[in-house]
Amino acid sequence: MVLQSDSVNSFITYLKVEKHYTENTIINYKSDLAEFCIFLKKEGISQFASVNYADVRLFLTELHERGFARNTVTRMISSLRSFYRFLIVEKKVDRNPFQSTALPKKEHRLPNFLYEEEVAALFRVLDVSTPLGQRNQAILELLYATGIRVSECVSLDVHDLDFSLEHVLVSGKGNRERYIPIGSFAIDALKTYIQDGRMRLLSKNKSNEAEALFLNYKGTRLSSRSVRTIVKQIVDKASLHKNISPHVLRHTFATHLLNAGADLRSVQELLGHAQLSSTQIYTHVTKETLRDVYNTYHPRA
């Protein structure tokens, strides 16, 4: 299946160079293509051009029988549809067997988020007397203050921060840039880290990482995986019995803004969503908000 390997590699290069997709998005595409290639090998199909609609239906049936979530199947169909569009442009195939495949209805689950007292509990367990503690506080404050993705967080350089204008320049999906305001708590934490902890971490590194904002204990740029580990350790220390990731802080940012009265369009801009529909999942209301509305407007509350 040399042709398939070459085609997959060319497609991944296209996603990186032309589409400027993030590392996590590329990983998802690779995973989806790998699943499809395993299926093709099992079915004795040696060329992408040989795949027909019946093969696609069999592939989707197998995914269903293996218990894949609907959202995952939807992503796989979209990935493979894009892949075949690429192959058509490259004249490797003459039809897209995924083009007419209906996408499963998405599971509409409310995004997981933290209440304000739970966020406060995370900050209480931080030890800011060490360089790593100062860094962790700055990361936590920035994630909650801006709602940025973890990939956006680790790609920040020091010069992306503007303390005088109180904002940060973030490069999001598709290299789309946006300015996001940062509040006083995040600014204070960032200044402490940059002026003290970061300088001490940077002194451990002899290579040129002088631009990276968040550094690991070796003085080199922090990875997305490390940020996830840091957040998990803080959550465990705070004894919050929840599955909390950096993305939950993004959900929390959006939820708290909307519950406090922010308009949906502004939150869309802050989150860097291309479509307003992506932001609308945060229009749920918390129990506290429902209780306040009830107490305010019900005549016998």
N, C-alpha and C positions, 0 to 999 in steps of 0.2 A: 504493500500500500504506500509506495513511495510518493505517488501523486498526491495522496491525501496528506502526507506529512508536509510536503512542499506547500500545498494549498493552505493548510492550517497555519504554518509558519508565516506565510505571506500575509494572511489575514490578520494575525496578531500584530505583525509589524505595521500594517495599515492602521489598526486601531490605536497603536502607540504614537506613530509619527503623524498621521493625517488627522485622526479624530481627537488626539490628545486625551484619551481616556485615562482615568485614575488607575492606580495599581490594583485596588480592590475590584474594579469593574473588569479589568483584564483577567484577573484570577477567575472571576465568574464565567467569562467567555471560555477560558481554557477548560474549566471544569465541565461546562455544557458540551463543548466539542469532544472532550474525552469520553463522556458518557455515550455520545452518539457514535463515535468511532468504535467503541467496544461493542455496541449493538450491531453495527454493520459487519464487524468481523465475525460475530456469532452467527449472523444470518448469511455469511458467505458472500457479502456484497463488497467488491473490491474497488469500486469507483463511485465517487459522489454523483457523477452524472447518471448512474444506474438507478438511483433511488427514485421511487415513484410514490404516489399518494398512499397506496396500500401499505408500503413500508413505513411511512410516517405514522399511519394509524396504529400499526403494530407496535412501533416504538413508544407511542403515547400510552397505549394499553399496558405495556410492560412497566412504564413509569408509575402508572396508577396502581398496578398490582404490587409494586415494591413500596408503596406508601408515600411517594413523593407528595409534598404539599402542593396545593393548587398554585400558589404564588411562584413556587419553584418551577413548576411545569410551564407556567406562563412565561417566565424569564427564559427558559430553555427554548421555547418556540420562537420567541423574539430574537434570541441569539442566533439560532440556526437559520431563521428567515433572513437576518442581516448577512450571515455567512454566505448563503446562496445568492443573495443580491450581488455580493462582492465577486463570487465565482462567475456570475453572468457577465459582469463588466469585464472580468479578466478572460472571458471567452473559454472558461473551463467547463461550463455546463450551459445548456440552452433553455432550462426551465427551473423554476423554484417550487419544489414539492411542498414547501411549507407556506406558500403564499396564501392559499385558500383555507388553511387550518384555522379554525375558530379558537380564540383564546379562552381558556376557562375563566369563569367569573371569579374575580379576586375575593379573597377572604377579608371582610371589613372588620378588622380587630382594632380596638382602641389602642393607640400607642402607649407604651409603658412610660410613666413619668414619676417624678418625686414630688412630694408635698414640700412646702417651704421649710417645715421643721426638720424634714429628712435631709434636705440640702444643708441646713445649718449644722446638723449632726456630723456631716462629712468634714466640714471645716474645723470642727472642734477637736478632731483627733490628729490634726497635722502638727508635726514638730518642725517649726520654722527656724530652729537653731542650727540646722545643718544645711549645706548646699542643696542636697537632694530634697530635703523638706521644703526649702524655699521654692525650688523648681516645681515640686508637686502642687504646692499651694497656687503658684502662678498658673499652672496648667488647669487646675480645677476652677479657679476663678475665671480664667479666659473662656473655657468651654461653656460654663454657665452664663457668663456675661454676653457671649456672642452667638452661641448655638452653632459654631462652626463644626464641620466634620473632623474626625480625628486625622484624616489624611491632610486636610487643610492646616490643621494645627501643627503637625510635625514639619510641614514644608515652609513654615514661616521663618523669615530672617529678621534680625534685629531692626533693620531699616524699614520693615513693613509697619512698625509701630510709630505712631505720631502722638506723643503725649500732649503736645501743645493743643492739637485739634481734638484729642481724645478719641481717636479711631485707629482701626487696624485695616490694612489692605490685604485682602484674602483672594487667592487664586483658586477658583472652584472648578467644577466639572467643565470640560471643554475649554479650559484656560480662560473662563469668564471671570473677570476681576470685579470685586465689589468692596466698598468701604463699609465697615460696621463700627458703630459707636462702642466705646468701652467705658464702663462706669468706674467710680472712684475706688471701689474695693479691688477690682482687677488691676487698675493702674498702680495702686500702692503695692500690690503683690508682685507685679511685673518689675517695678522699679527696684524693690528690695532684691529680687532674684538677679536682675541684670547687673546691679551695682556690687553685689556681694557674692551670692552663690554661683552665678554663672561664671564670674571671673575666676573663682577657685576651681571650677570644673574645667574651664578652658586652659588653665595652666598645666593640666595633665596631658594635653594633647599637643604634639609637635607639628601635626599636619595643619592644613588650612581649613579650619571649620569656623573661622572667626565670624562668619555671617549667620550661621544657624542660631535660632533663638533658643530652642530647647535641646540641651545636651545630656548625654548619659554620663555615667560615672567615669568613663574613659575620656570625656571631653569631646566626643563626636556626636553628630546629629542623632537625636532620639528617633526610634522607629514607631510605627503605628502599633505594632504588637506590644512594645514596651509601655505605651500609654494605656493600653487596655489592661495590662498587668498592674500598672500603678493604680488605676481606678478601682480594680478588683481588691487590691490590698487595702485601700482606704475604706472601701465598703465593708470589708471583713472586720477591720479595726473598729469601725463605727457600729458594728453589730446590727447592721441593717440586713434583715433576712430577705433580700430581694436579689434578683439577677440584674445587676446594673452594669451597663457598659457606657463608654463615652457617648454612644448614640442616644442613650436614655437621657443624658444631660442635654442633648440637642432637643429631644422631645420636651423635656422640662422647660427649657428656654421658651419654646414656642407656646406651650400650654400656659405658662405663667403670664406671658405678654397678652395673649388673647383673653384670658380670664380677667385681666386687669383693665381690659377695654381697648387694646390695640386693634387697629383695623387689619383685615386679612391681607390686603395688598402690601402693606408695609412689612408685615411678617414674612411674606413671600420674598420680598427684596432682601431682607436680612438673612434668610435661610439660603438664598441663592437658588431657589426653585425656578425652573424654566416655565413650568405650568402652575397656574393657581390651584388646579385640582390636587396637586401634590401637597399643598399647604392645608387644604380643607380637612384633612384627617385630624387636624389639631383643634377643630371647632367643637370637640366634646367639652363638657363642663364638669368641674370637680364637684364633689359632694358639698363642699363649703359654699360654692357659688350657688348651687341649687337651693341650699338652706337659706342663704341671704335673700335670694329672689322670693322664696316662699314667705319668709318673715316680713319682707318689705311690702309685698303686694297682696297676700291673702288676707281677707278681712277678719278671719278668726285665728290668725297665727299667734 
